[in-house]
Amino acid sequence: MFWSWIQPLIESVRVQAHPGNQLVTILHIPKEMEKIGVGTDAVVVRHPSEPRVVFKCYAPGREQKRLNEYEVYRRLGDTPYFPVCFGMGDSFLVLSYEQGPTLYECVSQGIVIPENIITEVEVARRYVRSRGLNPRDLHLKNVLLQEGHAKLLDVSEYLQSGDDARWDHLVQGYRLFYPLIRGRKVPVWLMERVKKTYFQHSAEEFSVQEFARPFLHFLHRGQGQDRP
């Protein structure tokens, strides 16, 4: 294992998970490690001696998430649409470091999301299903724009059943409304409000058009950059 000499540093990373869809709380990251990202189950860190890999360090109580994710990567095999999983430790996964903004960052920074990203994610979803897996939990923070192409992150829910419909709703929003905000910076606080409101809607009565209308009206009034 090429990371074995820094394993004590990796294992010293400490995070605390919370109920619901909250991000983990970081309790300790050694000064030698760089924080790359934070999720609801883990924090992702990198060491300067191994810049091409990251270490996804899981919170106590989320061991099954780590095992599930490792199994998903094993079944996905070699594919350009996902990171490479190099191995697993007692509390972490070793993954390829993937550069590029997330689609969430694209929207907040005004970076144009090209049409082919939607197509490539659909191709990736079909591939996932062909491996006997279920492509759940696909959202703006789990897709990278990498040199003009899509790269999907966080596969930990692909062993679960059911369709959470999140990606389908995003595609509908892209088709219907993205031309209205294409290239515009959408403030993070507004994006977070959209996300919070989305989770409050039940799937049975959800309409993308009706859901998006008040937020688009707000942007059209020219108040998108300042909190009301």
Secondary structure, 3 states (H helix, E strand, C coil): CCCHHHHHHHHCCEEECCCCCCCCEEEECCCCCEEEEECCCEEEEECCCCCCEEEEEECCCCHHHHHHHHHHHHHHCCCCCCCCEEEECCCEEEEECCCCCEHHHHHHHCCCCCHHHHHHHHHHHHHHHHCCCCCCCCCHHHEEEECCEEEECCCCCCCCCCCCCHHHHHHHHHHHHHHHHCCCCCCHHHHHHHHHHHHCCCHHHCCHHHHHHHHHHHHHCCCCCCCC
